[in-house]
């Protein structure tokens, strides 16, 4: 969660059009992950019955990244990350429908706690401004992310997390490759630190570790535990971007962190 939480600050730090940022992030992460799998002898073979789901999850991941980065650019790290974190609530309702798992009422309660946290962190939404659009983008990104996680939940038992991320990043890079035709090389190289950090730290390391946890918890449990990401992200934004949280941000963080602690204790029991 700490590695993935760097996406908020890095998404604000990189000053490139969103499709170009996501394209370069995907391509570089693909190179790193592919090299790692070859070095470790991790199989990249996908069973024919799983290919469609792997491709679909890659497309959903691409849509998630694009809408999330637009939310960050139109607002700030706190609003971008916290609007995205409606996805535990979305997941709690989608998982029983798609994976046929038992619906647990406690997840609704914890989802409400997360929403209360988001309310305190971003209490003033005026219609017609960029913040409202950013929140809408964040919620749309949450839907794509929830669907992607649910699809991959059924596949992680059979495949290594790094191998799945090879296909995810490869599909993203392929879909957005045409965007690189609209940027000059010197402009791209001028942002290389942020792009490399996004590709390696956030994506190759963070998302691979995240996928590996799918083998041990339900997707809803993972979603709620990962709600600590906005807390990490806001702290990172404060340290590196001087985006200091208000008292409402602190109250919201307490709600979100509270839900994480409750779910962690419940899961361990």
TAWOHU-V890869 format. One record per residue. PSI is psi as a letter, one per 40 degrees, with the letter a starting at -180 (999 if undefined). BURIAL is + if it has 24 or more other C-alpha atoms within 12 Angstrom, else -. D_CENTER is the distance of its C-alpha to the mean C-alpha in Angstrom with 1 decimal. Layout:
psi=PSI burial=BURIAL d_center=D_CENTER
psi=PSI burial=BURIAL d_center=D_CENTER
This chain:
psi=d burial=+ d_center=9.6
psi=d burial=+ d_center=11.8
psi=d burial=+ d_center=10.8
psi=d burial=+ d_center=7.0
psi=e burial=+ d_center=8.3
psi=e burial=+ d_center=10.3
psi=d burial=+ d_center=8.0
psi=d burial=+ d_center=9.6
psi=d burial=+ d_center=13.0
psi=d burial=+ d_center=12.9
psi=d burial=+ d_center=11.7
psi=d burial=+ d_center=14.9
psi=d burial=+ d_center=16.9
psi=h burial=+ d_center=16.9
psi=g burial=+ d_center=19.5
psi=i burial=+ d_center=19.2
psi=i burial=+ d_center=18.7
psi=d burial=+ d_center=15.1
psi=d burial=+ d_center=16.1
psi=d burial=+ d_center=17.8
psi=d burial=+ d_center=15.0
psi=d burial=+ d_center=12.6
psi=d burial=+ d_center=15.7
psi=d burial=+ d_center=16.8
psi=d burial=+ d_center=13.5
psi=d burial=+ d_center=13.4
psi=d burial=+ d_center=17.2
psi=d burial=+ d_center=17.4
psi=d burial=+ d_center=14.7
psi=d burial=+ d_center=16.7
psi=d burial=+ d_center=19.9
psi=d burial=+ d_center=18.8
psi=d burial=+ d_center=17.6
psi=d burial=+ d_center=20.5
psi=d burial=- d_center=22.9
psi=d burial=+ d_center=21.7
psi=d burial=+ d_center=22.2
psi=d burial=- d_center=25.6
psi=d burial=- d_center=26.6
psi=e burial=- d_center=25.8
psi=f burial=- d_center=27.2
psi=h burial=- d_center=24.2
psi=h burial=- d_center=25.0
psi=e burial=+ d_center=23.1
psi=h burial=- d_center=25.1
psi=h burial=- d_center=23.6
psi=i burial=- d_center=26.0
psi=d burial=- d_center=27.1
psi=e burial=- d_center=26.2
psi=e burial=- d_center=22.5
psi=d burial=- d_center=22.2
psi=d burial=- d_center=21.5
psi=d burial=+ d_center=18.6
psi=d burial=+ d_center=17.0
psi=d burial=+ d_center=17.6
psi=d burial=+ d_center=16.3
psi=d burial=+ d_center=12.9
psi=d burial=+ d_center=12.8
psi=d burial=+ d_center=13.8
psi=d burial=+ d_center=11.2
psi=d burial=+ d_center=8.4
psi=d burial=+ d_center=10.5
psi=d burial=+ d_center=10.9
psi=d burial=+ d_center=7.3
psi=d burial=+ d_center=7.1
psi=d burial=+ d_center=10.7
psi=d burial=+ d_center=10.7
psi=d burial=+ d_center=8.0
psi=d burial=+ d_center=10.2
psi=d burial=+ d_center=13.2
psi=d burial=+ d_center=12.5
psi=d burial=+ d_center=12.3
psi=d burial=+ d_center=15.5
psi=e burial=+ d_center=17.3
psi=b burial=+ d_center=17.0
psi=a burial=+ d_center=15.8
psi=d burial=+ d_center=13.1
psi=d burial=+ d_center=14.0
psi=d burial=+ d_center=14.1
psi=d burial=+ d_center=11.0
psi=d burial=+ d_center=8.8
psi=d burial=+ d_center=11.2
psi=d burial=+ d_center=11.6
psi=d burial=+ d_center=8.0
psi=f burial=+ d_center=9.1
psi=e burial=+ d_center=11.7
psi=d burial=+ d_center=9.7
psi=d burial=+ d_center=11.7
psi=d burial=+ d_center=14.8
psi=d burial=+ d_center=14.1
psi=d burial=+ d_center=13.4
psi=d burial=+ d_center=16.6
psi=d burial=+ d_center=18.6
psi=d burial=+ d_center=17.3
psi=d burial=+ d_center=17.5
psi=d burial=- d_center=21.3
psi=d burial=- d_center=21.9
psi=d burial=- d_center=20.2
psi=e burial=- d_center=20.7
psi=f burial=- d_center=23.8
psi=i burial=- d_center=23.0
psi=h burial=- d_center=24.9
psi=h burial=- d_center=23.7
psi=h burial=- d_center=23.6
psi=d burial=- d_center=24.7
psi=d burial=- d_center=23.3
psi=d burial=+ d_center=19.7
psi=d burial=+ d_center=20.8
psi=d burial=- d_center=22.3
psi=d burial=+ d_center=19.3
psi=d burial=+ d_center=17.2
psi=d burial=+ d_center=20.0
psi=d burial=+ d_center=19.8
psi=d burial=+ d_center=16.1
psi=d burial=+ d_center=17.3
psi=d burial=+ d_center=20.3
psi=d burial=+ d_center=18.3
psi=d burial=+ d_center=16.5
psi=d burial=+ d_center=20.0
psi=d burial=+ d_center=21.5
psi=d burial=+ d_center=18.9
psi=g burial=+ d_center=19.2
psi=e burial=+ d_center=22.6
psi=g burial=- d_center=24.1
psi=h burial=- d_center=22.9
psi=h burial=- d_center=25.6
psi=i burial=- d_center=25.7
psi=e burial=- d_center=26.2
psi=i burial=- d_center=24.3
psi=d burial=- d_center=21.2
psi=d burial=+ d_center=19.5
psi=d burial=- d_center=20.0
psi=d burial=+ d_center=18.7
psi=d burial=+ d_center=15.6
psi=d burial=+ d_center=15.1
psi=d burial=+ d_center=15.8
psi=d burial=+ d_center=13.2
psi=d burial=+ d_center=10.5
psi=d burial=+ d_center=12.0
psi=d burial=+ d_center=12.2
psi=d burial=+ d_center=8.5
psi=d burial=+ d_center=8.2
psi=d burial=+ d_center=11.0
psi=d burial=+ d_center=9.7
psi=d burial=+ d_center=6.7
psi=d burial=+ d_center=9.5
psi=d burial=+ d_center=11.9
psi=d burial=+ d_center=10.2
psi=d burial=+ d_center=9.8
psi=d burial=+ d_center=13.4
psi=d burial=+ d_center=14.8
psi=d burial=+ d_center=13.8
psi=d burial=+ d_center=15.0
psi=e burial=+ d_center=18.5
psi=e burial=+ d_center=18.3
psi=d burial=+ d_center=17.2
psi=d burial=- d_center=20.7
psi=e burial=- d_center=22.3
psi=i burial=+ d_center=20.1
psi=i burial=+ d_center=18.9
psi=d burial=+ d_center=15.1
psi=d burial=+ d_center=15.9
psi=d burial=+ d_center=17.8
psi=d burial=+ d_center=15.2
psi=d burial=+ d_center=12.9
psi=d burial=+ d_center=16.1
psi=d burial=+ d_center=16.3
psi=d burial=+ d_center=12.7
psi=d burial=+ d_center=13.1
psi=d burial=+ d_center=16.7
psi=d burial=+ d_center=16.3
psi=d burial=+ d_center=14.0
psi=d burial=+ d_center=16.6
psi=d burial=+ d_center=19.4
psi=d burial=+ d_center=18.3
psi=e burial=+ d_center=17.9
psi=d burial=+ d_center=20.8
psi=d burial=- d_center=23.3
psi=d burial=- d_center=21.5
psi=e burial=+ d_center=22.7
psi=e burial=- d_center=26.2
psi=e burial=- d_center=25.9
psi=h burial=- d_center=25.4
psi=i burial=- d_center=28.0
psi=d burial=- d_center=27.6
psi=d burial=- d_center=28.7
psi=d burial=- d_center=26.1
psi=d burial=+ d_center=23.3
psi=d burial=- d_center=24.9
psi=e burial=- d_center=25.1
psi=e burial=+ d_center=21.3
psi=d burial=+ d_center=21.1
psi=d burial=- d_center=20.2
psi=d burial=+ d_center=16.9
psi=d burial=+ d_center=16.1
psi=d burial=+ d_center=17.1
psi=d burial=+ d_center=15.1
psi=d burial=+ d_center=11.8
psi=d burial=+ d_center=13.1
psi=d burial=+ d_center=14.5
psi=d burial=+ d_center=13.1
psi=d burial=+ d_center=9.4
psi=c burial=+ d_center=9.3
psi=d burial=+ d_center=12.6
psi=d burial=+ d_center=12.9
psi=d burial=+ d_center=9.7
psi=d burial=+ d_center=8.0
psi=d burial=+ d_center=11.7
psi=d burial=+ d_center=12.5
psi=d burial=+ d_center=9.7
psi=d burial=+ d_center=11.3
psi=d burial=+ d_center=14.7
psi=e burial=+ d_center=14.4
psi=d burial=+ d_center=14.4
psi=e burial=- d_center=18.1
psi=e burial=- d_center=19.0
psi=i burial=+ d_center=17.5
psi=i burial=+ d_center=17.0
psi=d burial=+ d_center=13.7
psi=d burial=+ d_center=14.4
psi=d burial=+ d_center=15.4
psi=d burial=+ d_center=12.2
psi=d burial=+ d_center=10.3
psi=d burial=+ d_center=12.9
psi=d burial=+ d_center=13.3
psi=e burial=+ d_center=9.7
psi=e burial=+ d_center=10.8
psi=e burial=+ d_center=12.2
psi=d burial=+ d_center=9.2
psi=d burial=+ d_center=10.8
psi=d burial=+ d_center=14.1
psi=d burial=+ d_center=13.2
psi=d burial=+ d_center=11.7
psi=d burial=+ d_center=14.8
psi=d burial=+ d_center=17.1
psi=d burial=+ d_center=15.8
psi=d burial=+ d_center=16.3
psi=d burial=- d_center=19.7
psi=d burial=- d_center=20.8
psi=d burial=- d_center=20.0
psi=e burial=- d_center=20.0
psi=f burial=- d_center=22.4
psi=g burial=- d_center=20.4
psi=h burial=- d_center=22.1
psi=i burial=+ d_center=21.3
psi=a burial=- d_center=24.1
psi=d burial=- d_center=25.6
psi=d burial=- d_center=23.6
psi=d burial=+ d_center=20.3
psi=d burial=+ d_center=21.9
psi=d burial=+ d_center=22.9
psi=d burial=+ d_center=19.5
psi=d burial=+ d_center=18.1
psi=d burial=+ d_center=20.9
psi=d burial=+ d_center=20.1
psi=d burial=+ d_center=16.4
psi=d burial=+ d_center=17.6
psi=d burial=+ d_center=20.5
psi=d burial=+ d_center=18.5
psi=d burial=+ d_center=16.7
psi=d burial=- d_center=20.2
psi=d burial=+ d_center=21.8
psi=d burial=+ d_center=19.4
psi=d burial=- d_center=19.8
psi=d burial=- d_center=23.6
psi=d burial=- d_center=23.8
psi=d burial=- d_center=21.9
psi=d burial=- d_center=24.1
psi=999 burial=- d_center=27.2
